[in-house]
Amino acid sequence: MQLNQDTQALLAMLQEAGVKPFHQGSPQEARAAMTQLMGLVPVGDAQVTVNDYLLPDTGVTLRVTRPQTKPRAIIVYYHGGGWVCGNAQDYDGLARELATNSNCLVVMVDYRLAPEHAYPTPLNDCWDAINWVDNNRPTLDTEGLPLIVAGDSSGGNLAAVVAQRAASGELDLAMQILVYPVMDFDLTRASYSNPDNQLLLTTNDMVWFWDHYAGTATDRLAPSLSPLRGELRAQLAPALIISAEYDVLHDENQVYAKQLSQAGVQVEYIDVKGEIHGFIGLMGVLASSRKTLEKITLFINNHV
């Protein structure tokens, strides 16, 4: 195993601090741990404007981060955290960096979390959010801008499902950006059993997250939960799929990129060497995070 040096240092620090795996605690403890981890990210001095909007009926918060210059596109972003953890505040640093680097308006969706709000509530919140953004362009001053859906981990799962639904003609998406997304409730792939991958996210953690999110679902292999098994149309938005080399989700990310390509979808797949699940949000801690944000910006520049 050849982890990047800064990643090794991060894992050593977390171990020394006694941070326990997600599955060994309660949802509340997991949320606190994720907030602590994301707190390592410096907000920086990015020149952006931040405003919060509330979705009608549900009260779900949309945090809108606007770059200093006129944005070139809208990125609706679903945060990670196993459908149980994470919020817009945890991802504030990433939203600012993404808005500044890509010159896009970033909408971070504070969807409701499991287990208090299990499947399909988080997914419904995400679908409602992106439609609200599309239907309220005058309010957001985004008329004519391309619409991008993005997310990492469980948020990547939600983004992939939204992109598949959009491809049926319900929504016009310019692209989808999926960062180490959860794609399938099949925990038998080699990357799940590889001991080198049991790091920031373990196989036991994924079982725990799935049980909280979809505990009452009769079919966890349904495409709305496992988008790897969805109908892959050539009409799907061009996709950027990013995986981490040492991640239990690695293999399903690779498989989805291949399946999209075979379906005639324009896809770029990047496997970030020496990295672990969760690296994208740790700017200032992991060098790969900022480098990957630059690749995301390049992908956007090439497609809008």
C-alpha positions as CSV (number, residue, x, y, z in Angstrom):
1,M,0.0,0.0,0.0
2,Q,1.4,3.4,-1.0
3,L,-0.7,6.1,0.6
4,N,0.3,9.7,0.0
5,Q,2.4,11.0,2.9
6,D,-0.1,13.7,3.9
7,T,-2.8,11.1,4.0
8,Q,-0.7,8.9,6.2
9,A,-0.2,11.8,8.5
10,L,-3.9,12.6,8.7
11,L,-4.8,9.0,9.5
12,A,-2.1,8.9,12.2
13,M,-3.5,12.1,13.7
14,L,-7.0,10.7,13.8
15,Q,-5.8,7.5,15.4
16,E,-3.9,9.4,18.0
17,A,-7.0,11.5,18.7
18,G,-9.0,8.3,19.3
19,V,-11.5,8.9,16.5
20,K,-13.5,5.7,16.3
21,P,-15.1,4.2,13.2
22,F,-18.6,5.5,12.3
23,H,-20.3,2.2,12.9
24,Q,-19.1,2.1,16.5
25,G,-21.1,5.1,17.5
26,S,-24.6,6.7,17.3
27,P,-25.7,8.9,14.4
28,Q,-25.2,11.9,16.6
29,E,-21.6,10.8,17.4
30,A,-20.9,10.2,13.7
31,R,-22.2,13.7,12.8
32,A,-20.0,15.3,15.5
33,A,-17.0,13.3,14.2
34,M,-17.6,14.4,10.6
35,T,-18.0,18.1,11.7
36,Q,-14.7,17.8,13.6
37,L,-13.0,16.3,10.5
38,M,-14.3,18.9,8.1
39,G,-13.3,21.6,10.6
40,L,-9.7,20.9,9.6
41,V,-10.5,22.6,6.3
42,P,-9.6,26.3,6.3
43,V,-12.4,28.5,5.0
44,G,-9.7,30.7,3.3
45,D,-10.2,34.2,1.9
46,A,-12.2,33.3,-1.2
47,Q,-14.2,36.3,-2.4
48,V,-17.7,34.9,-2.5
49,T,-21.2,35.8,-1.4
50,V,-23.2,33.3,0.6
51,N,-27.0,33.3,0.9
52,D,-29.4,30.7,2.3
53,Y,-32.8,29.9,0.8
54,L,-35.5,27.6,2.2
55,L,-37.4,25.1,0.1
56,P,-41.1,25.6,0.5
57,D,-43.0,22.9,2.4
58,T,-39.9,21.0,3.7
59,G,-37.8,23.9,4.9
60,V,-34.7,22.3,3.5
61,T,-31.9,24.9,3.3
62,L,-30.0,25.6,0.1
63,R,-26.8,27.4,0.7
64,V,-25.9,29.4,-2.4
65,T,-22.2,30.4,-2.8
66,R,-21.6,32.9,-5.6
67,P,-18.2,33.8,-7.0
68,Q,-17.1,37.4,-7.4
69,T,-17.5,37.4,-11.2
70,K,-20.5,36.3,-13.2
71,P,-20.8,32.5,-12.9
72,R,-20.5,30.3,-15.9
73,A,-22.8,27.6,-14.6
74,I,-24.8,26.3,-11.6
75,I,-23.5,23.4,-9.6
76,V,-26.1,21.8,-7.4
77,Y,-24.0,19.8,-4.9
78,Y,-25.1,17.0,-2.6
79,H,-22.8,16.5,0.4
80,G,-21.4,13.2,1.5
81,G,-21.7,11.5,4.9
82,G,-23.5,8.2,4.4
83,W,-26.9,9.9,4.2
84,V,-26.5,10.2,8.0
85,C,-23.8,12.9,8.5
86,G,-22.8,16.2,7.0
87,N,-24.4,19.5,6.3
88,A,-24.0,22.7,4.3
89,Q,-21.9,24.2,7.1
90,D,-19.5,21.3,7.1
91,Y,-19.0,21.7,3.4
92,D,-18.7,25.5,3.4
93,G,-15.0,25.4,2.7
94,L,-15.4,23.1,-0.2
95,A,-18.3,25.2,-1.6
96,R,-16.2,28.4,-1.5
97,E,-13.2,26.7,-3.1
98,L,-15.4,25.1,-5.8
99,A,-17.2,28.4,-6.6
100,T,-13.9,30.3,-6.8
101,N,-12.0,27.7,-8.8
102,S,-14.7,26.8,-11.3
103,N,-16.3,30.3,-11.4
104,C,-19.7,28.6,-10.9
105,L,-22.6,29.3,-8.5
106,V,-22.6,26.5,-6.0
107,V,-25.8,25.4,-4.4
108,M,-25.2,23.1,-1.4
109,V,-28.3,21.2,-0.5
110,D,-28.9,20.6,3.2
111,Y,-31.1,17.6,2.6
112,R,-32.7,15.8,5.6
113,L,-30.7,13.0,7.1
114,A,-31.3,9.4,8.1
115,P,-32.2,7.7,10.3
116,E,-34.7,10.4,11.3
117,H,-35.5,10.9,7.7
118,A,-34.7,7.6,5.9
119,Y,-35.1,6.7,2.2
120,P,-36.6,8.2,0.1
121,T,-36.7,11.5,2.0
122,P,-33.1,12.6,1.3
123,L,-33.5,11.7,-2.4
124,N,-36.8,13.5,-2.7
125,D,-35.2,16.6,-1.1
126,C,-32.4,16.5,-3.6
127,W,-34.8,16.2,-6.5
128,D,-37.0,19.0,-5.2
129,A,-33.9,21.2,-4.6
130,I,-32.5,20.9,-8.1
131,N,-35.9,21.6,-9.6
132,W,-36.3,24.6,-7.4
133,V,-33.0,25.9,-8.6
134,D,-34.0,25.4,-12.2
135,N,-37.4,27.0,-11.7
136,N,-36.2,30.0,-9.8
137,R,-33.5,31.3,-12.0
138,P,-34.7,35.0,-11.8
139,T,-34.4,34.8,-8.0
140,L,-30.9,33.4,-8.3
141,D,-29.9,35.6,-11.3
142,T,-28.9,32.5,-13.2
143,E,-31.0,32.7,-16.4
144,G,-29.4,30.8,-19.3
145,L,-26.7,29.1,-17.2
146,P,-26.0,25.4,-17.7
147,L,-27.1,23.2,-14.8
148,I,-24.7,20.7,-13.2
149,V,-25.4,18.0,-10.6
150,A,-22.6,16.9,-8.3
151,G,-21.9,15.1,-5.1
152,D,-19.5,13.0,-3.2
153,S,-19.9,9.6,-1.5
154,S,-23.6,9.3,-0.5
155,G,-24.2,12.6,-2.2
156,G,-22.7,11.1,-5.3
157,N,-25.3,8.4,-5.0
158,L,-28.0,11.0,-4.9
159,A,-26.5,12.9,-7.8
160,A,-26.3,9.8,-9.9
161,V,-30.0,8.9,-9.2
162,V,-31.0,12.5,-10.0
163,A,-29.0,12.4,-13.3
164,Q,-30.7,9.2,-14.4
165,R,-34.2,10.6,-13.7
166,A,-33.3,13.8,-15.5
167,A,-32.3,11.8,-18.6
168,S,-35.9,10.7,-19.0
169,G,-36.6,14.3,-20.1
170,E,-37.7,15.7,-16.7
171,L,-34.6,18.1,-16.4
172,D,-31.9,19.4,-18.7
173,L,-28.5,18.7,-17.1
174,A,-25.2,19.8,-18.7
175,M,-23.1,17.3,-16.8
176,Q,-22.8,15.2,-13.7
177,I,-19.8,15.1,-11.3
178,L,-19.6,12.0,-9.1
179,V,-16.8,11.9,-6.5
180,Y,-16.3,8.4,-5.1
181,P,-20.1,7.8,-5.2
182,V,-22.0,5.0,-3.5
183,M,-23.3,3.1,-6.6
184,D,-24.5,-0.3,-5.5
185,F,-25.7,-2.3,-2.5
186,D,-23.3,-5.1,-3.4
187,L,-20.7,-5.4,-0.7
188,T,-18.9,-8.4,-2.3
189,R,-16.7,-6.6,-4.7
190,A,-12.9,-7.0,-4.2
191,S,-12.5,-3.4,-3.0
192,Y,-14.8,-4.1,-0.1
193,S,-12.8,-7.1,1.1
194,N,-9.3,-5.6,0.6
195,P,-7.9,-4.9,4.0
196,D,-5.8,-2.0,2.6
197,N,-9.1,-0.1,2.0
198,Q,-10.5,-0.2,5.6
199,L,-9.4,3.3,6.4
200,L,-11.6,6.4,6.8
201,L,-14.6,4.5,5.5
202,T,-14.8,0.7,6.2
203,T,-17.0,-2.1,5.0
204,N,-18.6,-2.2,8.4
205,D,-19.3,1.6,8.1
206,M,-21.1,1.1,4.8
207,V,-23.3,-1.6,6.3
208,W,-24.1,0.8,9.1
209,F,-24.9,3.6,6.7
210,W,-27.0,1.5,4.5
211,D,-29.0,0.2,7.5
212,H,-29.8,3.7,8.6
213,Y,-30.7,5.0,5.2
214,A,-32.5,2.1,3.6
215,G,-33.4,-0.1,6.6
216,T,-37.0,-0.5,5.6
217,A,-36.5,-0.7,1.9
218,T,-37.5,-4.0,0.5
219,D,-35.1,-3.9,-2.4
220,R,-31.8,-2.1,-1.9
221,L,-30.8,-3.1,-5.4
222,A,-33.5,-0.8,-6.9
223,P,-32.0,1.8,-9.1
224,S,-33.2,4.6,-6.8
225,L,-30.8,3.2,-4.2
226,S,-28.3,1.4,-6.4
227,P,-27.9,3.6,-9.5
228,L,-25.4,1.1,-11.0
229,R,-28.4,-1.0,-11.8
230,G,-30.4,1.9,-13.4
231,E,-31.3,2.4,-17.0
232,L,-28.3,3.9,-18.6
233,R,-29.4,6.0,-21.6
234,A,-27.2,7.7,-24.1
235,Q,-29.1,10.8,-23.1
236,L,-27.5,10.9,-19.7
237,A,-25.4,14.0,-19.0
238,P,-21.7,13.8,-19.6
239,A,-20.1,12.4,-16.5
240,L,-16.9,12.9,-14.5
241,I,-16.4,10.0,-12.1
242,I,-13.6,10.3,-9.5
243,S,-12.5,7.4,-7.3
244,A,-9.9,7.0,-4.6
245,E,-7.4,4.2,-5.0
246,Y,-7.8,3.0,-1.4
247,D,-11.6,3.0,-1.0
248,V,-14.1,0.3,-0.4
249,L,-16.2,2.0,-3.2
250,H,-13.4,2.0,-5.7
251,D,-14.6,-1.0,-7.8
252,E,-18.2,0.1,-8.2
253,N,-17.0,3.6,-9.3
254,Q,-14.8,1.9,-12.0
255,V,-17.7,-0.3,-13.1
256,Y,-20.1,2.6,-13.4
257,A,-17.7,4.6,-15.6
258,K,-17.3,1.6,-17.9
259,Q,-21.1,1.0,-18.1
260,L,-21.8,4.7,-18.9
261,S,-19.2,4.6,-21.7
262,Q,-20.7,1.4,-23.1
263,A,-24.1,3.1,-23.1
264,G,-22.8,5.9,-25.2
265,V,-22.5,8.5,-22.5
266,Q,-19.5,10.8,-22.6
267,V,-17.5,9.9,-19.5
268,E,-14.1,10.8,-18.0
269,Y,-12.8,8.6,-15.2
270,I,-10.1,9.6,-12.8
271,D,-8.7,7.3,-10.2
272,V,-6.7,9.3,-7.7
273,K,-3.7,7.3,-6.6
274,G,-2.6,7.1,-3.0
275,E,-5.8,8.5,-1.7
276,I,-8.6,7.5,0.6
277,H,-12.4,8.0,0.7
278,G,-13.2,11.5,1.8
279,F,-10.2,13.3,0.5
280,I,-12.0,15.9,-1.7
281,G,-13.2,18.0,1.2
282,L,-9.9,18.3,2.9
283,M,-8.2,21.2,1.2
284,G,-5.2,22.5,3.1
285,V,-4.8,19.1,4.6
286,L,-4.4,16.8,1.5
287,A,-2.7,18.0,-1.6
288,S,-4.8,15.7,-3.8
289,S,-7.9,17.6,-2.9
290,R,-6.9,20.8,-4.5
291,K,-5.4,19.0,-7.5
292,T,-8.7,17.2,-8.0
293,L,-10.7,20.4,-7.8
294,E,-8.5,21.7,-10.6
295,K,-9.4,18.7,-12.7
296,I,-13.1,19.2,-11.9
297,T,-12.7,22.8,-13.1
298,L,-11.0,21.7,-16.3
299,F,-13.9,19.2,-17.0
300,I,-16.4,22.0,-16.5
301,N,-14.4,24.3,-18.8
302,N,-14.4,21.7,-21.5
303,H,-18.2,21.1,-21.4
304,V,-19.8,24.5,-20.8
